[in-house]
Amino acid sequence: MNTFNLEVRRLTPKDLGAVLELDRVCFGRLWTLEGYQRELDSPNSDLFGLFSAISTVKLLGMGCFWSILEEAHITILAVDPQYHRQGLGQALLYSLLLTAWERGLERATLEVRASNLAAISLYQKFGFKTAGKRPGYYKDNGEDALILWLGDLQKPAFKANLQCWDHQISDRLQKSRWRLQMIGYE
């Protein structure tokens, strides 16, 4: 069975057209071109993309977090709907958490729609717990956001989790005929 390379790398200004298209498909234009450019320019923002040479879609997924003091605040995690249920969201979330750990950050947090059960399940697989709720957080429909939290990123147990997740994600991706390559990681 053939496997295909799946590349996670930092996004660049050359990727902005594809970023805007993925944003449109997944979020209905959540952020503007200027907003994504600010993310690329900020030393406190990490913006990653998921690419494959065999895909008709240029950008299969993207993830972003802000470094705020000792916290990685995950602002975006999106996978093109054509590629759902293949382990790509896991690969992106792993990439974000690995980067946060490498940066020495202590915890990760995010908001997620209370109705987004697939995303909540993904975050729970990585140990995120519900820390609270933001009523009416989403302006498009007034939906509540759950605040999810993951602590102790610099503890030895988290490093062991990263190694375990790396193997699990590789196995999951292989079932969908993908092989993960992480570009630019230490």
N, C-alpha and C positions, 0 to 999 in steps of 0.2 A: 504494500500500500504506500503510495506517495505521500510525503508530508510537505507542507509549504511553510516557508519562513514567515514569521510574524515578528515585526520589529517594533520595539518600544524605544522612542527617542524623544529628546526635547524638541518642541516645536520651534520654528523659526519664522521670520516674516514671510518667507516664501510659501509657507503653509497656510497663510491667513485666508485665502479663498476657500480652501477645503474646510478650514475650521468654521467659517461662516456657514457653509453648506451643511455641515454636520449639526451645527447649532440650530439651523432652520428645521432640519428633519427631526431632531430630538426634542427641541425646546420651543419651536415656533419663534425664533429670534429673541432669545433671552438677553444676549449681550451684543453690542455693536462692534464694528471693526475697530473703533477707537478703544473700546473696552478690552478687547483681546490684545491690541498693541500695547496697552498699559501693562497687561499681565506679562508680556514678553520683555518689556523694558524694566520691570520691577525686580530688584535683587531679592525681594521677599516672596516672590511668586515662582512656583514650579509648574510648568505647563507641558504635559507630555501627550504624544500622539501614538497611535497604533496603526501600523502600515503593513501592507502585503503587496508584493509585485504582481500577484496573480489576481488581485481584486479589481473589479470594475469601478469600485468606489475608492477614491484616493486615500481618504482618511476613515479607517474603520471605527476608531474610537478615540476619546481624549479624556484626560483627567487633569485637574489642577488643584493645588492647595496653596494657601498663604501661610507663611511663617509669621506667627504673632507671638512674640515672647518665646515661651517654650512649647507652643502649640502649633500643630499642623491643622489649619482649618480648611477642610476639603470643600471646594466651591463648585466643582464640576466633576461629574463622572458620567460619561455618555458613550454608548455603543450604537452604531448604525443598526436600525431594526432588522436589516437583512442578516445581521451577524449575531443576533441574540441567541442565547442558550448554547453557546459554543465555548464558554470559559473566558471570553475576552474581557468581560467586566472584572472577573477575578484577577486576570493578568494586570489590568490597569490599576486596580486597587492595591495589589501587591507592590507594583512599581511606586505608587505614591507613598505607601507605608515604608518601603525600603529606603526611599529618598529621605523621608522624615527621620528615620532612624539614623541614617548616615549623617544628617545635619545635626544630630544630637538633640532633637526635639523630644519632649517628655510625654506628649499625649496628642491624640487626634480627635477632632470633632467635626460634625457636619449637621446640616438640616436635610430632612427628606420628607416628601409628601406622606402624610399618614396613610394614604391609600396605595402607595407604591410598595406593595407587598414583596415583589421580586427584589427590589433594591434593599429593602429592610432585611430580607433573608440573606442576601449577599453580605451585608455589613455584619450581621449577627454571626455568620460563618467565620469572620475575622475577629470576633470577640467584642464588637461594639455593643454597648448597652444603652438603653433609653435613659436619658438624664432629665428629660423634661419635654415640654410642648410649647410651641409658639402659636397661639390662636390666630387664625386669619392671616397667616404669614404669606401665603401665595396670593398675589394681587389679581391673577386672572380669574380665580373662582372662590377666593376667600378660604381656601382649604388650610387646615392646620398643618404645621410642620412638627415632626418629632426631632428632638435634639438628641443625637447619638454621640457617644463618648467612648474612647478607648484610651486607657492610661498605661503607665509603666513601660513606655517604649524603650527606655534605656536599661531595663532590667534584663538579666541573663535569660529569663524565660521567654522574653519577646524575641531575642536573637534566635533561640531554638525554634520558636514559632515561625519565624521568617524562613528558616531552613526547611521546616516541615511543609509550609505553604508552597515553597518553590517546587518541591517534589510533587505535591498534590496538583498544582496548577499545570506542571509539565505533563502529568498523566492525563488530566482532563483535556488539555489542548490536543494531545496526541489522538484522543478518541475522535476529535473533529478534524484530524489531519493537519494540525498546526504544530510548529516548533518555535518556541519563543526565543528571540534574541534581544537582549537589552543593550542598547548602544549608549556609550558614554557613562556607564556606571563604574565605580571604583572596584 
